[in-house]
């Protein structure tokens, strides 16, 4: 059985998203589990532009796969 590792520099949400801070910027992604559950991802739509305010817990885009269409929820508030 393969050993799972959790990167120490990532912070996770209950919605299977993660954040990684670097200075004043934060990268947001989805977990390997979420990717596995979605199956083949066909489209990612981000509904905000650079400089727009996002609010923690609110949808800021969608991710579409062959199985479903899911909202992407902001893991934190900011621009």
N, C-alpha and C positions, 0 to 999 in steps of 0.2 A: 504494500500500500504506500502511495506517495505521501510524503509529509507536506502539509499545508503551511505556508508562511504568511504572516500578516505584516506588511511593511509598517515600521514604527512611525513613519512620517505622514501617514494617512489617518484621517478621521472619518468615521463611518456614520451613516444615518440608518434609521429603521427601514427606510425605503430603498435600501441597497445602492445608495450613492456614496461617493467618497469625495473628500477635499484634500488638497495638498497646498499649503501656504508656502510662498517664496517671496519674501519682502512684502510689497503692497499688492501682490497678485495672488489669486487662488485658482488652482486648476480643479475642475469638477469632472468626475467620471462615474461610471456605474461598475458595480462589482462583477467579478467573474460569475458568481451565482446568478445575478440578474441576466447576464448575457446568455448563460446556459438555459435559463428558464424561457427567455424570449425566442430562442432559436435563431434562425438567419435574420439578421437585422437588415431591413431594406431602405430605411430612411430615418434620419434624425433631423428634426426641425427645431431651431432655436428661435423663440418669439421675441427676443430682446436684441437690441443693438449695443455696441460698445458705448459705455457711459450711461445706459439706462439703469434705473434702480430696480433691483429684484428684492423680494421679501421672503424671508425664511418660511418654508412650508407651502409657499404658493407655486403653482405651475409656471415654468418659464419656457417650456417647449414640450415636444413629444418625441417618442421613439417608436417606430413602426417595425414590426417583424412579420414573418409569414404567419405567426400565430395570433398577434394582437396589436393594438395601438395603445400605448401607455403614456401617461403624463410624466414629465421630468420635473421634480420638485426641487426648489432652491434649498440647499442644505444650510444656507446662511443668508443674511441680508447684506446688501452692498451694491456697488456700481460695477 
